[in-house]
Each structure stands twice: as structure tokens, then as C-alpha cells.
Amino acid sequence: MVRVTRSSTAGSGIPVPGPTRDVDLVEAIVTEVLGSVGELRCAATGRLVRQHLSMTQLHVLWLLEHHGAMTMSRLAELLDVSLSSATGLMDRMEEHGLIERVRTPDDRRLVLIRPADQGRRALEESAETRRDRLRSVAERLAPTSRPAILRAFREFRAALQAELDPAEEHHHHFAAAPD
């Protein structure tokens, strides 16, 4: 199916051809979303890297935030590294106060890795930086465009949530820090 779209002026008054087919529109959306996510990631992580938090350590914290506390073997599996490499990384992160190892009350042999206070603060700083940047971007949008953009993002988010299987065991978000 071919769909004709209006061309935009890209703010210069000069018409810029837009995608004309649904497949082109989908690819254009993917390109814009990935580009935006990459720019936000760079903006949010730059400050943390300057604080000597490595991208690998930040990735571990994001995994723990997303999946919840987990065993060392599960973490090594998600990172696609050997158990000894994951253990060394966790040792360094624990020394810096980013993660903590906790024993479960039901089975004292089972040790879980979870973010420590400093790790949670690093995640909060990263999230706040992204939020500040997004707020600045939204303020640059024409006030008359904001309602349509909000509707489009809500529709996009609903489609994203429908695509992700909420029943999958790995899909977990924390609203608050675990005890």
C-alpha cells in the first residue's frame, strides 16, 4: 500500500520530501526513535562517566533495576561473560558501594546482587539528567504542537507495551528500591 504524505518544510520554508509508503514511515520512525534514544543515553551517561562510573558498571545497574536482584550466575548470563569475570566486576562494584550482596532468608546459601545506595543514586542521577533534557526539548516544541506530540507518544508507548510481553519473567521494573 502506497500512502502519500505531505512534505515538511524542516523549519526553513523549503519543502523536504517525506516518506511516501507505510514501510518508509515505519523505517523513519525507527530511525528517529533510535537516534533520540542514543542522544539521551549519551547525555545521561556523560556526567556519570566523569564521576568514574564505567559504562559496564552502569549497564549492570540498569540490569539490576530492570530485572531486580539476581544471582551471580544469572547476571553473568545476562552480561554474556564467565562467572569469574562477573564476580570480579561485582567485587569492584561492591568496593565502590554500587552493589551489595545479600543472602536470602529462605536459603542462606543463595546470594543475590542488588544495587546499593550509591548505585541507586547513580541510576537516579542518570534518570534525572534524561528527564531534564527531555523537559528542555519539550519546551522547544511549539506550544500548539505539544498536544499532538503527547498523543503520538502515548500511542507509541501503548504499542511498545503491547509488543513487550509483561508476563515474561525478565520484564520487571522497580517503583522503589528493594529492601
Secondary structure, DSSP 8 states (H G I E B T S, - for coil): -B-----B-TTTTS-B----BHHHHHHHHHHHHHHHHHHHHHHHHHHHHHTT--HHHHHHHHHHHHH-SEEHHHHHHHHT--HHHHHHHHHHHHHTTSEEEEE-SS-TT-EEEEE-HHHHHHHHHHHHHHHHHHHHHHHHS-TTTHHHHHHHHHHHHHHHHHHS-TTSTT----SS---
